[in-house]
């Protein structure tokens, strides 16, 4: 882009006061290398005051916390441009998420006989204390490889294995409905490849990318009257990338292998290319124990608990574990908070608690879900 335009490219980046979440230094390195007109903004915890407004504009219980920095980077960009380019889609097409590397490394556990893994899940795991270190990991590696990936993206099973949260009425709804995780399983069955890595990229492209990543950017940019285009998702380019063998995307521990090699050729600094992926996320662990602590308390208000979705003791235990016992529950609490804010915006005036569980609910990628109840469990949103 820098080669093709007459003046400097305008670039925009978001940072945080917590250094482990801040990437402004690396963004500045790239901006200097390509002599861009660079703009930066540090997002602070008072951004939480925007949450009810953002929830309103999503129209659904959407819980990807990176919507907050996406909103602010779009707001900043709109002051300078009306159309912007993003790199969304690169991770799903070229294997950029850490979970791809982690999942590939766990294939080694499939050498353990199936009967032994089944015995562990059914007989040993239920007897382990919830606080035991490695408990989630041990369950996950006992599954077959496709189920292992589905389990990592589906919220309901993990919620129920650790701290039961769903009320008995809500569980009954799920028992009578299609398993939300079947959306992922159906795409695994449709994947036009036998290679495990390529199958995972196909599933994420069909689900996580379109239902989470692109939804987030589209709604947050449009909220700021900014049009964001995604050149890496040009259909001919995607078709070309899909035809590459998996080792061009994930080679050993190197993710997005071919993109990194191409970036080296055009001069992207090595310290930017070969560093640990951070992701575009909020410092939720810190915020949930400090600035967002008071907002979390709406989860244990009678107004919230009386809806009948969740077990009150389970919600209280999550909050206590996060605030006082040193356990990191920020992702779960964020999802519950977004669900409650959404419910207050859209359903509270129209649905009485006694009628929440009367509708037949089916989680299916081909049909519109007629009620909000299972949506908390069906969207494969990242931690």
N, C-alpha and C positions, 0 to 999 in steps of 0.2 A: 504493500500500500504506500509506503514511504517513497518507493521508487516511482510510482505512477502519478502521484499528486504534485502539484507545483509548489505548494507551501508545506509547512510542518503539519503532521497529523495531530489531531486533538485526541488525547488519551485521558482516561479517568480511572481512579482507583480509590478504594475504601480501606480504611485501617481501623484498628482498635487500640485502646490504651494498654491492653494486655499483650505483651510482646509475643507470646506463643500463638496468638491469633492474627498478628499484624504482618502484612506482606508489603507494606509501603516501601521498605528499603529495596526489595527486589523489583517492584514496579518502577521505582526511580532509576534503577540500573538499566532497565530496558529502555525507559524514556530517554535517558542520556545517550545510550548507544545509537538510537534511531532519531535523535534530535526532535522529539515530539513536543507539542504544546501541552504539557502535562498538568493535570489538576488532581488534587487529593483532598480527602475529607476523613476525619477521625470520628467514628460513630461512638457516642457515649450512651451510658445506660438510660439516660432520660428519654432515649428513643422508644422505650417501652410505653410511653404515653400515647404513641401512635398505634399501638396494637389493636384497639377496638376498631379504628378506622380501616386498618389493613384487613382485618377479619371480615369486615363488611364488604369490602371490594372483592374478596375471594369467593363469596357466595357459598362456600362449602367448608367443612372442617379440615382445612389445609394446615399442615403442621411442620413444614420445612422452615426452620428458623432463619435460613439464609434469605428468606423473603424480606427481612428487615434491611440488611445491607443492600439488597437489590433495589429496594425502594429508594434508598438514599443515594446510591450511585446514579440511578436514573434521574432523580431530582437534580443532582449536580450537573449531569450531562446536558439536561434540557435547557439549562441556562446558557449553553454555548452552541448546541446543535439541535436539529429536529430529527435526524436519523443517525443511528449508531450501529456499529457492528459488534457482535459478541462471538466468543469462541465456543458457545454451547454446542454439545454434541460430540466434541472431540474425545471426551473421556469414554463415552459409550461405544464409539466406533473404533477407538484405538486402545482400549483397555487401560484407562487412566486412573480408575479408582483403586484404592488399596485393597478393597475386598476381592478384586480379581486375583491379585497376587496371593493373598491369604488363602483364598479358596483353592487355588492351584496347589499350594504347598500342603494342604490338608488331604489331598488325594492319597497320600501315602497311607492313611489310616484305613483305606479300603482293603488293605492286605489282611486286616483282622477279619476272621470269619464272620459271616452274617449272623450266625446263631449266637456268637459271643456278644456282638453289638446289640442284638435284640434283647438278650438276657440282661445286659447292663441297663438298657432303657427301662425295661419293664420291672426288674427286680431290685436293682442296686440304686439307680438314680432317685426313685421316690423316697428312699430312706436317708438320703444325704441332707444335711441342714442347708437352708437357703443361704446362709452366710459363708458357706464353704467356698474357698477360692478355687477357681477353675471349674465350678459346677456347670455353668452355661457351656463352656468350651467342651467339656467331656460329653455332654448330651449331643451337641452339634456334630462332633466328629463320629458319633456312633451311627449317624444316618447315612443313607446312600447319597452320592454326590449331588444329584439334583434336589433331593429333599433337604440336603444341608443348606443349599443356597436359598431355597424357598423359606426355610425356617429362619434364616438370618434376616429376611425382609418382611416377615409376617409378624404383626404385633401380638395378636391374641394368644397364640400358643406360649410365647415367652412371658407375657403378662401373667398368665394363669399358672405357669410352672413355678414362678418365683413368689409372687404375692397375689393371691386371687383378688381380682378387682371387679369382675363382672357379677352383677346380681344374678340370682337364679332365674328370674324372668328373662333377663337378657341372654343368659346361656341357652335357655329354651328356644328363644328366637333363632340363635345361631345353629342349634341342633336341627331345626326345621328348615334351615336355609342351605343354600350352596356354600361350601367352604370358601371364604374370600381368597384363600391361597390357591384355589383352583384356576384363578385367572392366570397366575404365573405358570402353573402346571400345563395349562392348555398351550401356552406359547412355547414351552419346552417341547411339547409334542409336535408343534408345527415347525420348529427350527429346521431349515433346509441344510443341515450339516450334522456330522457325527462327532466333530471335535468339541470337547467340553467347553473350552474357552470361547469358541465362536458361538456356541449355543447360549452361553450366559450373556454375551454381548448382544445377541439377537433379542433375548428376553428383555434386557434392560432398555434396548432401543424401542421396543414395542410398548413398554409399560412405564418404567421410571423416567425415561427421557421425556416422553410426551405428556404424561400425567403429572409429573412433578417439575422437572427442570424447565421445559418450555412454557408450561402453564405459569410458573412463577415469574419468569422474565416478561412474558407477554402482559400479564395483568399489572405488574408493578411498573412497567414502562408506560403502558397505556394510561395508567393512573396519573402519570406525569406528562401526558401528551407527547411521549417520545416513541418513535418507531425504531424497534431493534430488529435488525436482520441477521441471519445466521448463515454466512457463506459456506461454512464447513458442512452444512447439511444439504448442499446442492445435490440433487438426486443422482446425477452422474458420478459425482465424487464419492457419494456414499456407496453406490454400486461397485465402484472400483475398490474402495477400502474393504468392503465385505468380501471381495474375492481374494484378498491377500490371506496367506496362511497365518495362523495365530502367532508364529514366532516373530513376525514383523511387528506385532503389537505388544506381546508380552514375551520377553526373552530373559529367562532366569528371573531375577528380581527387578529388571528394568521394564518399566511400564511405558506405553506410548513410544516404543523403541524407534520406529521409523520417523515419527514426528520430531523426536529429539535430535536424530541425525540430520534431518533437514534444517532444523533450527540452528544447529551448529554451523551449517554452511552459510546461512544468511547473517550470522554474527551475533546471535543471542548469547549473552555471557554464560559461561559454564556454571558459575555459582548460582545462576537462576535455574538452569536446566537440570542440574544434578543435585537436588536437595529434596528433603522429604516433603511430600504433598501435604498441604495444610487444609485445603478446602475453603469454600466461601461460607464460613459459619460464624455464629455469634459465640462469645465467651460465656456460654450458658452456665457452666458449672459455677463460675464466679458470680454472675448476675443473680442466679437463683438463690444463692446464699446471702446476698447482700441487697442490691437495689430492687430486685423483683420479689424479695421475700414477702412483702406485704401483699402484693398482688396475688401471690399463690394462695393466700388465705381464702380467696373466694371459692376454692375447691372444697372447703369444709364448711361453708355456709349452709344452713338448712335449706335455703333456696336451691342450692346445687344438689345436695345429697338426697333431697326428697323426690328428685326426678325418677329415681328407680333404676338408673343404668348401672350404678356401681355400688360396691360394698363399702360403707363408710369407714370401717376399720382398715380396709386396704388402702384407701386414699390417705388416711391419717398416718399409716405406717410408712408410706412412700415419702411423705413430707418429713416425718421425723427422721427417717433414715438419711435423707438428703441434708437436713439442717443440723442434726445433732449426733449422728452416728458415723459420719464420714463416708457414707456410701454415695456414689454418684448416681442420682436418679433424675438428673436434669432433663434428659431427653424425654423420658416418660412424663414428667411433670409438665413440660412444655406442651406436649401433645394433648394432655388432659386440659390444660389451660386454654389452648386454642379451641378445643371442642366446646368448652363451657362458654367462652366468649361468643363463638358462633351460635350456640343454642340460644343465648340471651338475645342476640341480634335477630334471629330468624324464626325460631320455633316457640319461644316462651309465650308469646301473645296468642298463639293459635292452637297449641297442643296441651291438653291437660295430662298430668302424670298418669292417670288411670288408663289413658288411651295410647300410651307410647308403644305398647307391645302387641297391638291388635292387628297390625298389617302383616301380610305375607312378605317376607324380605328375601330377595335373591340377589346375590353378588355375582354378576356376570358381565363380562366386558361387552357383550352384545346387547344388553338391556339396561335401561335406566333404572337405578335403584329407587323405589317408590318412597323410601323413608331415609332419614339421616342416621338411624341407629347403627347400621353396620359399617358406615363409612369410616369410622375410627379405625376399624380393623382391616379395611380392604385396600387402602392406598399404600403401595410399597415405598414409603418415604424414608430417606436415609436418616441414620442417627445423626 
